[in-house]
Amino acid sequence: MTALPSLRALRYFHQAALHSSFSTAAETLHVTHSAVSHQVRQLESWMGKPLFVRTNGRVKLTSHGERLLVSCQKAFSELATSCESIRTGMRHHLSVSCAPSFLSQWLIPRISSFYQRYPDIDVQFQSLVEIDQLRSEHTDVLILSYEQQPDDDIEATLISDDAIGPLCAPHYAERLQSARDLQTLPLLHADTRLHAWAEWAKNSGARGDFWRGKHFDNLMLAIQAARSGLGIIMAPRLLVQQELEAGALIAPLGFVRIDRATWMMAKRSREQNAEIRLFRAWLREQAQC
């Protein structure tokens, strides 16, 4: 037995199930009533289960039929969307919300590969929004560092466990051998992550005064300051991968795991939307690189 029954049978079943009528399905498909009936019987034979209950000339879906109808609706809808996109060259839009630091440090340097793979999907970026705005469909995708998975109506895909550590320009390497050395070195802070140093101290066991030092409006500026040799910044490993690989920043004390993780979130009722599904797969692929 093949993995799929006849696509014609599925199409005829889909129309009959939508209208709860073989006659209406036949009119819609421009075929005879007997043709619809024959295809449905073939499909039921392939399934080994009835899909309709037939009484007094009327038809009603069985529980198996209702389940198959949901799958057909999703599959035929996605096929129609893809075919129309290919035929007309129509672009599809995907709104992605994330923190500016994640956008500039991680997503923007990689997004060109998504554009090359899916040139008909136009990705639009938004500033970080609340999870409730996924529910209202104000945004399609939310990428967020979060302590726990959200409620059941939100589908969350793990992108990366979060780990943070002190980062500095290479010339600080000899001066930063242990956490104690931080007491004599200039510390940098991002006002969008005011508790980053305290979070690291809690998870690493380090002790000292980690509140002093220069402040910057956001993490992007603080990372740039660290690259320029102005001091030591506490940042997530995920956001400084390129700087570490290029040698622009080093992590002499390594990184420690924290209680948060980076998730890609979408409204559960939309998780199989073609654009969301493709972006999710691409995002997970990039996170593993």
Beta strands, then each sheet from edge to edge (+ up, - down):
strand 1: 52-55
strand 2: 58-61
strand 3: 92-97
strand 4: 121-126
strand 5: 141-146
strand 6: 154-167
strand 7: 187-190
strand 8: 214-216
strand 9: 232-236
strand 10: 256-267
sheet 1: 1+ 2-
sheet 2: 4+ 3+ 5+ 10- 6+ 9- 7- 8-
end
